[in-house]
Amino acid sequence: MPESSWASVPLPRRRRVASPGRVLAAVVSVLVLAATGLGWHSVDQLVSSIERIGNLGLGGDKSDGATDILMVGIDSRTDAHGNPLTQDELAMLHAGDDGEGGLNTDTIVLIRVPNDGSSATAISIPRDSYVDIPGLGMGKINSAFGSTKFLTQQKLLDKGVAPADAEKQATQAGRQALVKTVANLTGITVDHYAEVGLLGFVLLTDAVGGVEVCLNNAVDEPLSGADFPAGPQKLNGAQALSFVRQRHELPRGDLDRIVRQQVYMAQLVHQVLSAKVLTSPTRLKELSDAVGRTVVLDDGWDVLGFLHQLQDLTGGQVKFETIPVKDLNGWTDNGESVVRVDPPAVQKFVAKAVGEDDGGDGGIDPSSVTVDIYNASGTGGLAAQAAQALAAKGFRTGTVDNWIGGPVQSSRVMAASAGDEKARAVAQALGGLPVFGEQGLPPGAVRVVLASDYSGPGSATGGSTFDFSGSSTTATPVPPAPPIDAGTNGPKCVN
């Protein structure tokens, strides 16, 4: 299927649900129990009850000195073990019972925890970010899971695979696609995966006795059910669900919703660390039950070992950020509203946020890098010209040829890992191309594919701007919000 045609694939009809921030808090709330050494029996019991999944294409890279976790929220109408939610639970969540659900991952958070466990940085990715999805082409990042799952499932069913097996294999393919999409966008290899269902959000909030929030102004927005006064207040699970799902009538739409999710997560972490939770057997049991029922983790994660690394973690050492946005009100050629992001800028921001190199070449000696360069642009000689430009900068060139691997929508550098330092050095030398991880490439190999959008060294213009197939008549630049931490004594007031 051509890269640009996947968006027209009809998804199963279902009732649209404004998905909440079922997120980092689901696991972090449990992880931070290690901060005081209390509750270990409950944690051990919790870990044994969590659903595990394998073969997600995770990196497990220990050389970068940190553990990188992808946490996603799924609008599922089942629990983590595949059991349908009760009618009362569906009614409480306003989720309905007439759709399959679970097709969109509307909350996507990448978390970097240094191996000494002394801090954590959580980076949110807007759900409408318009990115390159492996096997599908350009699309909203929250569709990577669902669209891949749906297409894979249909292919398997057409081949006669039993429905239950097709569902399982397709779900795995959807998770793999999301992991790879996030890694390609951020330049960070994902080591571990955590997934939280819709019900988990409410159960976790109630397990800690509610979460305190603060609003700058009163809100009454019926689509989300958000109806709150201005000022500080404590919300139960159902109320918090409305608080974090509202995006209409907010100044920055989904970006303000992300800020709400972040202040909620920060406050939840802060409250879990309080004595009222850590010294309460009842609260600990409720927290354990909530996570055991609603969280899915990869099967290669030694959670108890990871918990021991976090004994120095405190609320103030959990920082929340959001990737930079190029245009909040972007549009595709098909008239779809998207959030435009610039992958090189995202990778540079993420590297700086997690304490890595700030986007430079990491001290890489160009003569130690051999680059294969392919022309997918239709412009004759482009690969050879780019090769000459790289050679002038000291890089070695290997294969220089036309690309025969299928349609390529945007120029890119590919390596075994999106965080490969040699690939990032080449990307910078070519004017800031995005770096994508490509399965099958050996470590150290660097491949450049130049599409019709290329305007870096060796092109006719020699510039470095790129069109990622999203367009808008007037770009809406979004200034970055200050980071939010979980060490405050009270909730931060937000829109």
N, C-alpha and C positions, 0 to 999 in steps of 0.2 A: 504494500500500500504506500503511495507517495506520502512524503512527510506532511504535506499541507492538507491531506484529505481526512485525517483522523477526526477532526473536530465535527464533521458531519455525521459521525457514527451515532445512531440513536441509542441513548442509554435507556435502561428500563424506566418506565413511568413511575414516579414516586412523588410523594409530597415533599416539597422543598422545606428544609429545616435550617434555620439560621444557627449554625453550629457554634458552640461555645468554646472557651479556652480550657479544654480538658487536657492537661498539659504537664509541663515539668513538675508541677506541684504533686502530681500523682505519685511519682517516685521519689522526688527530692524530699517530700514530707516524711518519707520513711527513712531515706538515707541519713538525714540529719539526726536521727535518733542516736547515731554513733558519736555525736559531738559530746555527749556526757557519759557514754558507756552504759546508760540505763536502757531497759527494755530489750535486752538481747534475746531473751527467750521468745518474746513476741516476734522479734525480727526473724529469728530462725524459723519459727512456725510460719510466718508470712512467706518467706522465700520458698519454702517447700510447696506452697499452694499456688504459686504464680504459674500461669500458662507459659510454656516455652516453645519457640519456633527456631528452625535452623535454615541453613543454606540461603542466606540473605545477601551474599556478596560483600560481607563486612571486611574491613581492612585488618583490624587487630594490630595496627602499627604501634610498636612500643618505642620506636626510635625518636619520636617527636616529643617525648617527655610528658605526655598527657593522655588522658582517656577522653575520647570524643563520642558523645552520645546524641543520637537523633531521637527526639521525643515528639510523637505526633498524637493528635486527637482525632478520633474517628466517630462519625455520627451513626454509630451502630445501634441496632435494635436487639442485639444479643449481648450477653456478657462475654468475658474473655474466653470462656470455655465453649462458646457457641450455643449456650442455652438462651431461648427467647426471654425477653423481659416480660414481666407480668403486665396485665392491663392497667393495674394501678400505677406501676412504674412508668409506663408509656404516657399515661394521663398526666402524671406529675412532671414529666419532661416535655410535655407538649410535642411529642415526637410522632404521634400517629402510629397506625399499625397497617397502613396500606401500601407500604413500599419496602424495598429491600434494605435501603439505608447502607451506610458504611462505604459509600462510593467516593466521598470527598474527605480529604485530610485538611480541615480548615484551620488547624493549629499546627504549626511546624516550628520546632525550636531545636537549635543545635547547641549543645552544652559542652564546654571544654573544662575538664577538671585536671589540673596538674597532678602528676603521679604522687606528689607528697600530700595531696588532699587538702592543701591549705586554703584553696579558693575555688571559685567556680564562675564561669562567664556563660550566660545563656543568651543566645542570639536568635531573635524572632525573625521569621521570613513571612512577609505578607502573603496571604493565600492566593491573591490574584497576580502575583509576580509572573511576568511573561517570560518563559525560559525555554531552553531546548530540552525536550523530554526524550530520552533514548528510545528509538524505535518509532516515535510518533511525530517528532518535529516540534515546532513551537506551540506552546499552550500554557495555560495557567498551571502553576506548580501544584495547586491543590487537586488537579485532575490527574496527576501522574499515576497515583495509586488506582483510582477508580477506572479510568479509561483503559489502562493496561490490563487490569483485571477483567474488564468486560470483554475486550477483544480476545484475550487469551482464552477465556472461558468459552466463547462462541466457537473458536477454532477447535478446542478440545472436544466440545460436544458434537461438532460436525464430523470429527474423526471417530465418534462412537465411544468416547471415554464416559464412564459412569458419572452421573451428575455430581455425586458427592466428591469423587476424585477430581473432577474438573474444577469444582469450587475451591478445593484445597490447593491445587496447583496454580490456579489463576490468582488466588489471594497472595500466594508466595511471589508470583511474578509481579504483582502490583507493588508489593513491599520492596522488592528488588529494584524496580524502576524508580521508586521514590528515593531510596537510599542513593542510587547513582545520580539522580537529578540534583539532589542537595549537595553531594560531593562535588559534582561538576560546577555548580554555581558558586560554592564557597571556597573551593580549593582545599577543603579539609576532608581527609579520609575518615569515614564513619567507622568507629570501632564497635559500638554497641547500639542496639535498637530497643526502644520502649514505646509501647502503644497503649493508649488509654481510651476506653469507651465512654459514651455519653453518660451512662449512669455513674461512673466513677467520680465525676465532678461533684455531683450532689452528695454522694456518700462521704467523700473526703471532707467536704465542708462541714457536714453535720458531725463527722467524727471528732473534729476539733472544737465543737461547740459553736460553730459559726465563724465568719471572718469579718473583721472590721474594714470598712472602706470609707472614703470621703469624696464627695462630689462638689465641684465648684458651683454648680447650678442644679436646681431641681430638674428632673426629667420625667416625662410621661410619653412613652413611645410604645404604642400597642403592638407593633410587629414583633418586638422582642419580649414584651411584657414588662419592660423596665418602667417602674413608677416609683420614684424615690425623691425624697426632699434633698435640699442642699445640706452640706456639712457631713460630719462623721456619723456613722451608723454601723450596726452589726447586722449581717445578712445570713440567713440560713441557706441551705443548699439550693432550694428552688429559687430563692431570690437572687443568690449569687449567679445562678445560671442566666437569669435575665440581665444582670449587671454586665457580664462579660460578653454577652452575645449581641448587645446593641451596637449597631454601626450607623443606622439612619439618624439624621438630625444631629450628628456630631460634626464639628468643624472639619476634621480630617478623615471622616469616614472610617475605613477599616484600620487605618493607622492609629486612630484614637482608641479603637477597640483593642488593638494590640497593647496600648499603654494600660488600658484597664486590666487586661489579662496579666500584665507584668506586675502591676501594683497588687493585684489579687494574689499572685504567686508569692511575691515578696512577703506579703502579710501572712499568708498561710505558713510559709517557712518560719517566720518570726514567731507565730503562735504555736507551732509544733514544738519549738524549742523551749516554750514556757513550761514552768513547773506544773501548771494545771493539766497539761497533756502527758508529760514525761513521767509524772508520779501517779497517774490515774490508770489503774488496770482496766477500767471500763473503756476509757478513751483509747488506750493502746489496742484493746481488742477490736473496737470499732474501726480503728485505722487499719489494722491488719486485715480484717474481713473485707474492707472496702478495696484495698489494693489486691488482695487475693482473688477477688471476684471480677475486677475490671481492668487489670494491667496485664499486658503481654510483653515478654522480654525475649531476647535472642538466647539460644541454648548454650552459647559459649561464654556467657557472662558469669563469672564467679562473683556473685553479688555480695556474699559475706566477706570475701577478701577485699572487695572494693569498699565496703562499709568501714573496714578497719583502717583504710587509707584516709577516711574522712574525719578522724577524731579531732583534728584541729579546725574543722570547718565550723564557722559561726555565721549567723544571719548576715552580718555586715560584709562577709566575704562571698556573698552570692550577688553578682552584678547582672543586670538585665539590659540588653541592647537590642536595636533593630537595624537590619541592613539598610544601607542608603537606597533611596528611591529616586529615580531619574525623572519620572512623570507619574503623578498619582492618577491622572485622568487620561491615560493613553487609550488609543483605539486601534484595532487591527483593521486590515483591509476588508474583512468580513463584517465590520461593525460591532465587534465584541469589545466591551469595556475591559481594560487590563491595567495593571500597574507595571510601568516600564522600569526595568533595572538594567544596569550596565555591569555585566559579569566581571570585567577586570577591576572596576571600582569596588564591587562587592568583595572580591578576593583580597584586595588590598586592605579594605576596612576590616574584614574578618581577621586577617593576619595580624593587624595592629591590635585589634580588640583582645585577641587571645595571647598576645605577647610574643608573636613570632616576628619575622622580618617584616618591615613595613611596606613591602612591595618591591624592594630592590632585587638584585640578582643573588643575594645571599653570599656574595664573595665567590661565585662560581667562575672558574677559569674557562673562558669561551673555547679555548683550544681542546678542552677535555670533553666537549659536547659535539656529537655527530648528529646532524639533523637530516631526516628524510623530508623532502618537500614535494607536495603534489598540487597540481593545478586543477581545480574544479570550477573555475570561473567562466570558461569559454573564451577568455582573452589569451591569445597565443603568447607564449613566452613568459607568462607571469611568474611561474615557479622558478625559472632560470634567473629572472631578474631579482627575485627575493633571495635566491641562493647567493647571488653576487653580493647583495647588501649584507647578508649574514657573514659571508666570508670576509668582507671588509671590516667587520667587527670582531673577527678572530675565530668565529665558529667554523667547525668542519662540516661539510655537506656530504651526504651519502647519496641515496637515490633522489633524482630530480626527474619527475615524470608527470603525465596526466593522471588524474584520479579516475578510477574505474569502479569505485566502491559504492556507487549509487548517488542519488541527489544529496547535496550538502547545502543547507540554507544559509549558513553563516561561517565565516572563517574561524579557525580554531587551531590550537596546539593540543596534541594528544600525547599522553604518557600512561604508564601503568597506574599512576595515582595523580589525581588533580592537584595534589600538593607537591609534586616532584619539583625540586629546586632547579634542576637543569631546564625542565620545560618552562618554568616560570621565567627563567633568564631569557630564553628564546622568545617567549611571549612579549616580554618587555622590549626586547630588541626590535620586534616587529610592530611596535606602536601600541602595545597593550591588548593583545588578543586574549580571549578567555582560554583557560586551560581545562581540558576535560580528561577524566580518567577513562581509559579504554581497556576493557577486558581482553586479555590475550597478548598485549604488548609486554615484552620482557622489561624488568627493572632497568632504568637507565636509558631506554630507547625513547627518542623524541620524534614525533611526526607532526608536520605542519600540513594542513589542508586549507587552501586559499579559495574562497568563493567569490562571487561577483561583488560582494560588499567590501572587499579588501582595499584599503587606501593607505597602507603603511609603506615602509621602505621598499622600493622596487616597483611600486605601482605608479600609475600616471600622475597621481596627485601627491603621493608621498606623505599624506596626512595620517591621522589615526582615529577618525571617527567612524562609527559603524551603525548601520541600520538593522535592527533586529526584528524587522517585519511588523513592528507596532508603529502606529502613526497617530498624531493628534495635531489639530490645527494650532493649539497653544499649549506648550508644555507647562506643567504645574510643578515647579521645583518644590521639594519638601525639605526644609531645614531639619537636621538631625535633632532628636530630642535628647536631653541629658540622660545618662544612665540611671537606672533605678536600682537601689540595693535593698537587701532584706534586713538591714540592721537598724532601721529607724524605730523610734519608740512609739510611733503611731502611724496610721495610714497616710500616704501622700495624697493630697486632694488633686483630682483630675477632672477632665471634661466628662 
